[in-house]
Amino acid sequence: MELDIQCEEMSPSRWAELLTTMKSCKTIRLDDCNLSSSNCEDLSSIINTNPSLTELKLNNNELGDEGVEFLCKGLLTPSCSLQKLWLQNCNLTSASCETLRSVLSAQPSLTELHVGDNRLGTAGVKVLCQGLMNPSCKLQKLQLEYCELTADIVESLNAALQSKPTLKELSLSNNTLGDTAVKQLCRGLVEASCNLELLHLENCGITSDSCMEISAVLRNKSSLMDLSVGDNKIGDSGLALLCQGLMHPSCKIQKLWLWDCDLTSASCKDLSRLISTKETLTEISLIDNNLRDSGMEMLCQALKDPKSKLQELWVRECGLTTACCKAVSSALSTNKHLKVLHIGENKLGDAGVELLCEGLMHPNCNIQSLWLGNCDLTAGCCATLATVMATKQCLTELDLSYNPLEDEGIRKICEALKKPSCNVQQLILYDILWSSEVDDELRALEESKPEVKIIS
């Protein structure tokens, strides 16, 4: 049994009702439910008496250090079989880390710990690392985003990595580490026996100076499949260094996030070579980089290569215009693998989307999710979009937010949604003005086709 409740205020009667249900749940998720330390006393008892409970998710609740202390009493009992614990944004401090260290040291069933968005600090996470180094600890995933960590944490992390071959995922995003610490961390990762699969270092103060060491991790850890270094100023020179590791035969990267990395069209030559030759690569995010039309055209040429297996491409806010849309259309008509295209916040215009639709209509195109928010679209392109919606049954998600489509455009989209051949299940229409009559039509459409979700 699974209990999954979000954003609900818990009255005493409602809480008592749920406690009865929790006694037999395998998964309990209570994010944003205004829980406090007093609720944690009850949850501790549930953990102790329900051996089938394997996942507990309590994000965005004011549990505090006292609440975690209560939880850990249950977690330390022999009957506890919890595997996944989520405590993100729960108002924890370094004081919670000693208690959590005890759990890591004594509870071999625990494989995931998510404690991001808490003010644990470097001192607190050093204590957690002591628990990680215990032979009984079998942790596989550790999430420490927004934990107010500094460069001083790396020595303890490296010591933990050396002793923890089970660790597969490490997220340190949004901590002020800096190049020196990231270099040290990467050298530790290369030497460690762990088979890391995911490494997230977004907004960690990285520049091109760290990229040679990150590249070495890519070359030496063939297990690494997911790398995110978004929101770091690595620039074109840093990207060139990363690509040396990414292009290495032993690198098996699948997911690569490079959003807001100060890249320009100059990086697209290396990126194109990566897309066209690295057959393991299925997802790449280049959001908020100044690629321009010339860069996008190079990427599209790579997408047409038979060896490209890319399934998701995120190029939102990349300085694109109508001029690159013919190349995108050609790539869509050639690449059978691409399923997700985020190309919003670019000045494509109606003429650009008309060109995209030619590629979308091609039998080779298998796009499932298309994001065109804030692309300077009007009602003028909606008839063509409606034809795509009614014809391409693979298309299940469409975002047209922040475009002045008005009543005329929305009505054309609605007509397409009504057709039995249309398989769009989620239509996103944020910040679009329409009349009360059209609003009534949208609501009626949702009632007649409950499988369709219109988000506005």
Buried (B, 14 or more C-beta within 10 A) or exposed (E): EEBEBEEEEBEEEEBEEBBEEBEEBEBBBBBBBEBBBEBBBBBBBBBBBBEEBBBBBBBBBEBBBBBBBBBBBBBBBEEBBBBBBBBBBBBBBBBBBBBBBBBBBBBBEBBBBBBBBBEBBBBBBBBBBBBBBBEEBBBBBBBBBBBBBEBBBBBBBBBBBBBBEBBBBBBBBBBEBBBEBBBBBBBBBEEBEBBBBBBBBBBBBBBBBBBBBBBBBBBBBBEBBBBBBBBBEBBBBBBBBBBBBBBBEEBBBBBBBBBBBBBBBBBBBBBBBBBBBBEEBBBBBBBBBBBBBBBBBBBBBBBBBEEBBBBBBBBBBBBBBBBBBBBBBBBBBBBBEBBBBBBBBBEBBBBBBBBBBBBBBBEEBBBBBBBBBBBBBBBBBBBBBBBBBBBBEEBBBBBBBBBEBBBBBBBBBBBBBBEEEBBBBBBBBEEBEBEEEBEEBBEEBBEEBEEBEBEE
